[in-house]
Amino acid sequence: MGEGVLRAVPGPGPGRDGEADEPLLRDLVGAALRRARLRQGRTLRDVADQARVSLPYLSEIERGRKEASSEVLAAVCGALGLRLADLVGALHIDLTSRTTVSVASTATTTAKWGRPRRGGQASLTLLAA
């Protein structure tokens, strides 16, 4: 592998130990938005109207049927009184509580600001909490 290239270490998938693939991002986004809306006791119509998106479209997003653009996500988050960072944080928690992720890098890894850093193989494993 080339310099600074990460490769995923195969994990459980369909047919391997009965585990399913990782969840789709659109499913996680929809579930997080629905949880936030229901916690506030608000209707789909109320949030859709305030976000200026159609009620059927917001429903599709919440059910994971549609992949919302960043503009739509920002509008829906705004209507719910959330920041995009709040949504991303909720998604991070959902993903890390459901999955174990392993990544490995060979040869040289790149530091935060693009400076090469030497050091054999590096790996990171996130375990479910």
Buried (B, 14 or more C-beta within 10 A) or exposed (E): EEEBEEEEEEBBEEEEEEEEEBBEEBEBBBBBBBEBBEEEEBEBEBBBBBBEBEBEBBBBBBEBEBBBEEEBBBBBBBBBEBEEEBBBEBBEEBBBEEBEBEEBBBBBBEEEEEEEEEEEEBEEEEEEE
